[in-house]
Amino acid sequence: MEEDKKIKSFQDLQIWQRSIRLVEQIYQLTSSFPKDEKFGIVLQIRRSAVSIPSNIAEGFGRWGNKEFRHFLYISLGSSAELITQLVISSNLGYIEGLDKENR
């Protein structure tokens, strides 16, 4: 019989797990940005990325579907913010391979 896969914490959510991996990738990606961007776009990109799993976790911790949904929308907004910052970074030549198909 298949193991019980009931969601007991936010850490069991695949979307949270994937967003944690995204944060790790973002930190690796931004480590090669110019040093003078440390407190500029790098900080903004990292904050947006970290906001995604953080809001998923906070919403789950509220234990109400309406509140959880609200925090998922905040995470969605952070995702759009992150995409925008990555496009800007690509336009500035800090990252490569971000064409329209990958956006």
Helices and strands as residue ranges (DSSP letters): G 10-12, H 14-30, G 35-37, H 41-61, H 65-91, G 100-102
